[in-house]
Amino acid sequence: MLSVFDAVGKLVQSNEDVEQDETEQTDQVQDWESGSYQFKFINTKQESVSFQVVKQ
């Protein structure tokens, strides 16, 4: 699952259809407002990775 949160913690986008073995995910962010976003990926083994993106 891929979840994206804005700077105040509001869920912006969630995608539960990400496959366990996928190592790459593409999201369209050109329509999002400028700001800081936290991306969090959790696979079916409950392993997670998080990173922050700043859109200008």
Backbone bond lengths (Angstrom), bond angles and torsions (degrees), N, CA, C in turn:
res aa  C-N    CA-C-N  psi(-1)  N-CA   C-N-CA  omega(-1)  CA-C   N-CA-C  phi
1 M - - - 1.446 - - 1.528 108.53 -
2 L 1.312 115.14 139.55 1.456 121.59 175.82 1.518 108.38 -116.97
3 S 1.325 116.46 124.68 1.466 121.91 177.51 1.518 108.59 -122.76
4 V 1.329 115.71 142.37 1.458 121.57 179.04 1.529 107.68 -126.00
5 F 1.357 115.04 129.71 1.459 121.84 -178.80 1.523 109.48 -120.44
6 D 1.342 116.30 146.82 1.461 119.25 176.68 1.533 109.69 -83.99
7 A 1.321 116.95 -174.30 1.465 122.34 -173.76 1.527 113.52 -63.85
8 V 1.329 117.91 -23.70 1.468 120.51 179.88 1.529 111.99 -99.37
9 G 1.336 116.99 5.94 1.460 120.97 176.29 1.512 115.41 91.43
10 K 1.324 117.35 6.44 1.465 121.45 178.70 1.528 109.48 -76.46
11 L 1.336 116.69 132.67 1.459 121.42 177.52 1.523 109.57 -66.70
12 V 1.323 116.51 121.73 1.461 122.42 -178.69 1.524 110.51 -97.16
13 Q 1.329 115.79 -38.61 1.457 121.24 -176.57 1.518 109.34 -155.45
14 S 1.332 115.66 144.97 1.453 120.67 175.92 1.521 108.14 -141.53
15 N 1.326 115.37 136.21 1.454 120.95 179.95 1.517 107.72 -132.76
16 E 1.322 116.92 107.77 1.463 121.00 -178.81 1.518 111.87 -90.69
17 D 1.326 118.61 -1.91 1.462 122.29 -175.50 1.511 113.82 -92.47
18 V 1.324 118.68 10.96 1.458 121.81 179.63 1.525 108.35 -73.77
19 E 1.327 116.68 128.09 1.462 121.57 -177.98 1.522 111.41 -72.43
20 Q 1.330 116.08 151.79 1.464 122.25 -178.05 1.512 112.41 -57.18
21 D 1.337 118.13 -40.24 1.463 120.60 -173.89 1.521 113.27 -93.67
22 E 1.329 118.26 4.98 1.463 120.13 177.37 1.524 110.08 -70.11
23 T 1.312 116.21 133.54 1.461 120.33 178.07 1.520 111.39 -111.39
24 E 1.324 116.42 -1.85 1.462 120.20 -179.03 1.514 109.20 -138.24
25 Q 1.317 115.70 137.43 1.460 122.32 178.98 1.517 107.97 -135.76
26 T 1.322 116.98 135.08 1.458 121.51 179.26 1.523 109.04 -114.29
27 D 1.321 116.41 131.56 1.453 121.64 176.80 1.515 109.26 -129.87
28 Q 1.316 115.72 143.38 1.458 121.48 178.41 1.526 108.46 -89.91
29 V 1.324 116.73 118.58 1.467 120.71 -176.83 1.528 112.58 -118.19
30 Q 1.316 118.66 3.99 1.459 120.30 -175.42 1.528 112.27 -63.84
31 D 1.333 119.00 -23.98 1.462 121.38 179.92 1.525 112.77 -90.58
32 W 1.325 117.52 -4.50 1.465 121.02 179.67 1.524 109.78 -77.77
33 E 1.328 115.64 152.98 1.465 120.78 175.53 1.525 109.54 -69.83
34 S 1.323 116.09 154.64 1.462 120.36 175.16 1.528 109.14 -62.13
35 G 1.316 115.84 144.25 1.460 119.89 178.94 1.509 111.89 152.82
36 S 1.307 115.41 -169.59 1.455 123.35 -177.11 1.528 109.28 -101.84
37 Y 1.322 117.16 135.77 1.456 122.70 -179.41 1.528 110.02 -131.11
38 Q 1.319 115.99 140.00 1.459 122.31 178.07 1.529 108.08 -106.34
39 F 1.327 116.49 120.47 1.456 122.54 177.24 1.526 108.25 -99.68
40 K 1.339 117.00 134.08 1.461 120.59 178.70 1.525 108.65 -133.64
41 F 1.326 116.01 122.12 1.455 122.98 179.16 1.520 108.67 -110.79
42 I 1.336 117.26 128.78 1.468 122.72 176.48 1.523 107.42 -126.79
43 N 1.355 116.07 124.10 1.462 118.52 178.60 1.529 110.62 -89.30
44 T 1.323 116.83 -179.17 1.462 120.69 -176.29 1.524 113.12 -68.78
45 K 1.316 117.69 -14.06 1.463 121.58 175.25 1.524 111.10 -90.13
46 Q 1.337 116.90 6.71 1.463 124.54 -179.07 1.525 112.83 66.25
47 E 1.338 117.04 21.50 1.464 121.41 173.01 1.523 106.37 -83.89
48 S 1.322 116.90 137.22 1.458 119.35 -176.42 1.514 112.50 -128.29
49 V 1.320 113.37 154.03 1.456 122.82 175.70 1.513 106.51 -138.60
50 S 1.329 117.06 135.27 1.464 122.09 179.64 1.522 109.55 -128.33
51 F 1.320 115.92 147.48 1.452 120.36 174.50 1.517 109.59 -153.88
52 Q 1.300 115.47 157.70 1.462 122.06 -177.16 1.513 109.80 -108.63
53 V 1.335 115.92 140.52 1.459 122.61 177.87 1.519 107.92 -127.23
54 V 1.320 116.84 136.93 1.459 121.32 175.15 1.521 107.63 -109.86
55 K 1.328 116.01 119.69 1.460 121.45 177.64 1.518 108.78 -99.31
56 Q 1.339 116.46 129.05 1.461 120.94 179.70 1.499 110.86 -107.93
